[in-house]
Amino acid sequence: MNPWLLAGSLLVLGAAAAHALLGEKVILPRLFRHAGDPDLGHRRAADDPATRQSVRLAWHSLTIALLGYAMLLLTASLDGDAFGGAWRETVLLLAGVLAGLALLALVMTRGRHIGWMWFAVAAAAVWIAAE
């Protein structure tokens, strides 16, 4: 068993859980709470049920992708031959994806979102495992 890949897997699994739960309980309700004032002719995109479902779909698509990455890392941590001869390349690719998520969160939120640190630590653990 590779402890670095296991750590990366658990970090990504935690990120997926936090993303799903906090999204449904904190972020999405805030996004949808304040509707436009129909008396003033104001209408917001969030007033439309189809738009709400599309936003929810996009939100949870990332959660599902994170779960997939976590399962790939867990599989790699338990079985070094899981990806055949492409084990190292697959692990480095996953480290790159996590580093990309960290960079995106860092730049887009100017460091105000904890996700950049979380993904950076996961990326580092996965990269160390491949070396």
Secondary structure, DSSP 8 states (H G I E B T S, - for coil): --HHHHHHHHHHHHHHHHHHHHIIIIIHHHHHHS---GGGT---GGGSHHHHHHHHHHHHHHHHHHHHHHHHHHHHHH-TTTTGGGHHHHHHHHHHHHHHHHHHHHHHHTT-STHHHHHHHHHHHHHHHH-
